[in-house]
Amino acid sequence: MQQAVIETGGKQYLITPNEKLVIEKLEVPEGQTVTFDKVLLIADDNKVSIGKPYLAGSKVTAKVLEQGKGEKLVIFKYKAKSRYRRKTGHRQLQTTVVIESIA
């Protein structure tokens, strides 16, 4: 089974082919392919290649399925005995991709 570790949006993801992945928002329209060139590790059945920090010449291609927003996070600030209460929310923009190939 082929696996890889890629870096995108300041985070690292362990991926396999045909896997759906929700990542930070990419400026790519739905239906287009995107190439990740920041590949940290590729593991085939019994061969492992580790980059320093990235593997040269390796890439992962994925197809963008949809652009959307994540779940709402509620931020509540409170100070005791001073009548200070603030409630705000945030929804992170995210992109759903499906991994096509690891090369």
Secondary structure, DSSP 8 states (H G I E B T S, - for coil): --EEEEEETTEEEEE-TT-EEEEE--S--TT-EEEE--EEEEE-SS-EEE-SSS-TT--EEEEEEEEEEEEEEEEEEEETTTTEEEEEEEEEEEEEEEEEEE-
